[in-house]
Amino acid sequence: MFKKVLIANRGEIAIRVIRACRDLGLATVAVYSDADRAALHVRLADEAVRLGPAPSSESYLNVAALVDAARRTGADAVHPGYGFLSENAAFAEACAAAGLVFVGPPARAMRELGEKTAARRLAREAGVPTTPGLMQALEDPLELRRQAHDLGVPVVLKAAAGGGGKGMRIVRDEAQLDVLIRSAMGEARGAFGDASLYVEKYLEPARHVEVQFVADTQGRVVWLGERDCSVQRRHQKLIEETPGPGVDERIREQLGDAAVRLARASGYVNAGTAEFLIVNGAFYFLEVNARLQVEHPVTEAVTGIDLVTLQLRIAAGEPLPFVQGDIVRRGHAIECRISAEDPYRDFIPAAGTIGFVREPAGPGVRVDSSLYPGLRVPTEYDPLLSKVIAHGRDRAEALSRMRRALRETVVAGVRTTIPFHQFALEEPDFIAGAYDTDYVSAHWPPAAAALPPETVAAAAIAAVMSRRRHAASAEPADGSSWRRSAREDALR
């Protein structure tokens, strides 16, 4: 096992990795941009290194700066989290060239699966059904237009170099093609450093279901169950759950088998996720996320497997400690993503300073969070603030625990997605599990929209507290690295 891990990410996932490292007795190095100088992951790590200015291209996407930070701090492994460079084969190769262990798949597998069109070609060769569309990435807007025209609207434009809904646009009217191509390419370039796109036929109505798999260096591949991620806005997930309400045992086994075939065909190692659309009882391969997923906690809840710790062990060369027959999934789990967005204004990103936070607790509830009072929410990055996960003996109990958790959750000082989650958890179609990828557009916003009373109360408190907390957050010095003792961290 390596000794020190640099986490090439920020926010709640960086904190999640720091905690997994601590469980294994590993030292941690955080990295930060100028916008994140006072972020919680910077405070919690054993060391922290400044990468550069706020723009991700000058900080979290700066391969040279990340590798240099690892070298200077003596890190011998790098965990990329998700987003940013997590699916970037060149980054994985740069880590290997510097003698660093990359906690993720090898670069070759990442190129085959992380690059979305290569993954589609591999899936077709492995006999996994794919949606109609391109098998190669394009950077020529005119050629993209021609391919979209040949497929016929509706089509979906997708970033070839990443996922998470970034660089993705649905085209229902050919007159909008040029504008949407430019928009998607710009977003893809900003998010992944690669503007190339591909085109697929857009299938609807559909459920978006994904399968978690893990593979070790000895060639063993195991799938851990599926997650339904159909509740989305702007093609980015809001709520995830497992088991999927619309997935029976027959299709579950077929999805798991398809995920394992894809992993074996690519020589995959570490944790990954195969994503599918289910339409009228048939499934179609979408892509493989060659990294950890935001929604991994729901799989952890029902399997009892710590996926981040497992990632680290696999990267260190350890074999999987189980075989397929050992996997037992117990109960039901749901995750709600709490993001700094205004759900009443089409989920546009929201900015502000956190004045007051109250996070839920109690039986069956977990919170992965980067929040604290006084945190300035930056607008430069993804708006995810925290995740609330509820686990129960069955779906009804998981829903009940999530309702309780959402009632207890208060984030004042910035608008969040909490009102949407509270609505969905009480909405009849969601309760019945009768939803698809059009759920948000069909149900939100409701005719009458009111803020929960506890949010109003917290806002009043925050108005008083925010002035006192404005300058309370200590920042690291301008030097390249700083360190705090565990006692100092505990006192903050």
N, C-alpha and C positions, 0 to 999 in steps of 0.2 A: 504493500500500500504506500502511496506517496505521502508526503508530509504536509504540504501547503498547497492550497487551491486558490487561484485567482478566479473571481466570479466576474465574467465579462458581460455584466448586465446591471440593472438597477431595480428599484422598487420592491414589490412584494416577492418576486421570484428570487431576487438576490438574497433577501432575508431568508426565504425558504431554503436555499442552498447553504447559506451560512449555518443554519440550524442543523441541517443534515451532516455537514462537516463536523460540527461540534459533537454530534452524537458519535461520530467515528474517531474523535480525538484529533482532527485535522485542523491546522491553522488556516486562517482565511485572509484574503486580500480583496478589498472592495475597490472599485474604480468609480470615478464620478466626473461629471462635467461641471462647469461653473453654475449651471442651473440646479444642480443637485448637491451643492456643497454641504447643506445641512440635512440631507436626506437620512432616513433612519438606517438604511443599509450601510451607509458610511460610518455611522456611530457604532453599529453592532459588530462590524468586522474587526479583526485583530490589527489590521493595517488598512490604509486607504491611500490611493494614488490618484491625483488629478490627471485627467486625460486631455482636457482642452476646453474650448468654448462650448456653449450650449448646443449648437447645431450637431445632430448626430453624426453627420459626415466628418466633423472635426473632433469627435469624442468617441461615442460608443461604436461607430463604424470604422474607426481608425485602427487598422490592423497593426501597423507599425508601433503605435503608441501602446496598444494592449500587450503586444509581445515584449516590448521594452519594459513595461510595468512588471510583467511576470519575471523577467530576468533580474531586474533591480531588486525585487523583493525576495528572490530566491524561491518563488513558486515553482513546483514541478508538475502542476496540472492546471487546466483551465476548464471551467464549466461555463458554457455559453448561455444558459437559461433558455428563454424562447424569444423570438423576434430578433432584431438587430442581426448579428452574424451567426446565429445558431444553426442556420442551414447553408452557410457559405463554405464551400469546399476549399477555396483559397485560404480562408482563415484556418481551417483544420490543417492544411498543409503547412502553413506558416508556423503553427504551433509545433508540429512534428519536426520541422526543420530546425527549430530552436531547442529541441530536446524536451518539449512539453507534452504531457499526455492530454489529449483532447477528449473531454468527457462527452462522447457522442459517437456517431457512426464514423467509419473510415471515410476519407475523402472520396474514394471511388464509389462507394455505396451512396454517399450524399449526392454525388453528381447524377447517379442513375435515378435516385428517388427524390432528392430534394429539388432538383430541377424538374418542374412539373411535366413538361412534354416528354422528357426522357422516361419519367415514371409511367406515363401513359403507354409508351412503346413497350416497356418492360411488362406492364400488366397485360397487354394484348398478347405478347409472346407467352406469358404464363397462363393464358386461358381465362383471365379475369375480365368480365364484361366492362367496357368503357363507354362513356357518353360519346356520341358522334362529335368529331371536331378535329382540330389540328394535332399533328404529332411532332411539330417543331415550333420553336419560339421565333418570333419575328420582331424586328425593330423598325421595319419600314411601314409607316402608317398606310401607304397606298396598298401594300400587299395585305395588310390586316383588313382593310376595307373590302378587298376583293374576296378574301376567304370568308368573311362574315356574310357578304352578299351571296356567295355560293351555298353556304349553310342555310340561309334564310332566317329572318328574325322569328322569334326571339333567340338571341345568342347571348353568351356571357364572355366578356373579356377578362383574362386573368393574368396576373404577374407570373412569369415563369420562374422567378428566383425566390419566391417566398409565399407565405400564406397569411392567415389571420384576417382575410378580407381586404388587405391592402392591395391597391392596384387592381381592384375588381369592379366591373361595371356591367349591369344588365342592359342590353340594347333591345328595345321593343319597336323602335322606329328607325329605319335606315337614315332618315334625315338627321338623326342625332349621332351617327357613327363617328364623324370626324371629331366632334367636340369630346365625346366620351373616350375615344382612343387617346387624344392628347391628355385628357384628365387622368386616365388610368396609367399612362406612361410616366407622367410627372410624379404621381404618387408612388409608383413602383420604384422609380429612381431614388426618391427621397427615403423610402423605407428600406430598400435592399441594395442600393447602389447599382441597380440593373433595371433598365427601362423596358426590357423585352417582354412581350405579351404573347399569349396564344388565345385561340377562340374555340369555344365549345357551344354545342346546341344547348339552350336553356330548357331544362325539363321541369314541368310543374303540373299539378301540385306534387311536392316531394317531401320526404323526411330526410334530414341530414344525420346520418348515423356513422360513427367511427369506431374502430377497433384498436384497443391498446395491445401492443405486443412488445416483448423483450427478447433479446438474443444475446448469447454470450460468445466468447472467443473460441469455444470448443464446438460451435456449430449447432447448439441447441436453441430452438425458437419456441416460445410459448405465448399464446394469446390469453389475455386476462379479462375479456368481456367487452361489451360495447357500451357506447354512450350516445344518447340522443341529444343533438346540438341544434335542433331545428329552430328554436326561438332565437331569432337574429334581427339585428338592424344594420343596414349597410353591409350585409354579408359578414358581420362580426357577431359572435355569439353573446347572448345575454344570460341564458339559463341552460344548464346541462344536467342530465340525469342518467342514472344507470340502475337497473336495466331499462332499456328503451321501452316505453309503453306500447309501441306498435310493433315490437320485434318478437316473433315467436321462436321456439327452440330450433325449428328447422332452418330458418333463415339466419339465426344467430350462429349456428354451426357452420353454415356456408360462408358467412362473413369472416369468421375466425379462420377457416381453412384458406380463404383467399388472402388474408393478411399474412399468414405464415408462408404461403407460396411466394408472395411478393418479397418478403424478407429473405427467404432462402435464395431466391433468384438473384438478388442484388448483393449477397454476401454481407447482409446487414449485421451490425453489432450495436448493442445498447438498446435504449428505449425508443420506440417509434409508434406512430399512429397511422393506420390506413383509413382514409375517409371515403364514404360511399353515399350515393343517393338511393333511396328506396322509392320506387314509383310503381304503384299498382302491383305490389308483391314481388317485383323484380328489383335487383340491385345493380348499380353501375359504379365502377371505380371512379373516384374524383382525383385523389392525390395521396401521397404519403407525406406526412409531416415528420421529417427526419430529425426529430428533437423531442423534448418534453413538451406536453401540452398545458395550457393554462388550466384546463379542467381535470388534470390528473388526480386531484384530491378525491373525486367521487369514486374513482377506481380504487384508490387506497382505502377508502372507507368500507367498501363491500368485500375487498379481498384481504385486508389486513396487511398488505405489502407496501412498504415504504419505497416508492419508486425512485426518489432522489438518492437515497442511500444505496439502493440497488444499482443505479447508474454508476455511482462512484466505485462500487465493488467490481462491477463488470469492467470498467475502464482500467482497474488495477489488475485485471487478468483473472479474477475469480470466476468460477463457473456458477451458473444459476443454481440456487439451492433447492429447486423444485422441478418437477416435470409436469406436463399438461394435466395428468390425472390428479395432481395434488391441489389444483386450483379449485377452491370452493368460494362461491360468491354468496354472501349473507346479507339479506335485507335489501334496502333501497336507499340511494343517496342522491341529493340534489345540490347543485351549486348555483348561486346567484352572484354575478359579477357586479361589484359596486364601482361604478366609474364616475369620473367628474364630467358629467354630461347633463344637459337639460332635457329630460324626456318629453316635456311639453313643447319643445321647439325642435322637434325632429332629431333629438339626441345630439345637438351640436355640443362640441367640447366647451366646458366651463372652466373658468380660471378663478383664483381666489386664494385666501389664506384660511386654513382650518382653524376655527375658533374654539370648537368643542367637539369631542368625540366620545361616543359611548358605544362600545362593541358588545355583541351578545355572548352569552356563555350558557352553561348548563348541559344536561344530558343530550348527547347526540349532536352537539353543535361544535363546529370548528371554524376559526377565522384565520385566514392568511392575509396579513395586512401590512401596509407601509405607513399607516396614519399615525399622527400625533398632533396635539394642539400646537399651533404655530407653524405647521408645515405650509410652505408656499407651494401650491400645486402648479407645476410648470405646464406651459402650453406646447412645449417643443416635442413632447413624446406622447405615446399612447396614454389615454386618460384613466386606465385601470388603477384604482386605489387599493381595493381589497376584495377578498372573496369570502362569502359566507357559505359554509357547507353544512347540510343537515343530513343525518343518517337515522333510519328507523328500521323496525322489523319488517315493514312493508311500505308501499308508497304512501298510503294514508297517514302513517305515523311520520314519515319523512316530511310530507307536506305540512302536517300540523306543527312539527318542530321548526320548520323553516318560517312559518307564519309567526311563531313566537319569537324567533331570532330577529326577524325583520322589524317586529314591533319594538324590540329592545335597541335596535341599531339607530344611532343618531350621528349624523355628520353635518355640522353647521359651519357656514362660512363659504361653502361652494355648493352649487346644485349637483345632485347625484341621481343615479338611476333607481334609487330606492322606491320612489312612488310607483314606478312601472312594476317592479318586482312585487310590491304589495298588492297591486291590482291583479297581476297574473295569478298569484297564489290563491285568489278568491274567485277567479273567473271560471265559469262552468266548463268551457271547452278545455282549458288547461287542466282543470281538476280531473276531467274525464280522460285526459291524455289524447284528446282529439285535436291535434295541432300539426302544422307543417311549417315549411319555411316562409309562408306568407302570413303567419300568425300575427306578427306585430302590425303589419300594414292593415290587416283585416279587423283588428280589435283595439288598436291604440291610436290616439288617445280616447278615453271614454267620454261620453257626452258631458258628464259632470266631473270635474277634476278638482280635488281639494287636497291641500297638504295635510299629512297626519298631524294631530295635535301635538305629539311629542316633538315633531320637527319645529313647529312654531315656538314651542317653549324653549327648545335648545337654541334657536336663533336669537331669542331674547337674551339668554345667558351669554351666548357668544358675542353679542354686541358689546357687553361689558368686559368680557375676558380678553377679547382680541387686542384691545389697546395695551393691556398689561403684558401680553405674550408677544407683541410685535417684534421685540428685539431679544427675546429670551433664548433663541436657538444659537448655541455656540457654533462657530464655523472652524474648520481646520485651517491651519496656517497656509500661506502660499507655497510652502515647500512641497516637494514631490511626494512626501509620505509622512504619516503621523500615526501615533499609537496611543491607545487608552487602555487602562487596566480594566479588568472585569468589574471591579468595585466602582470605578467611574461610570461605566456603562449602566450599572444597576441603579446608580443614583439619579440617572437622567430620566 
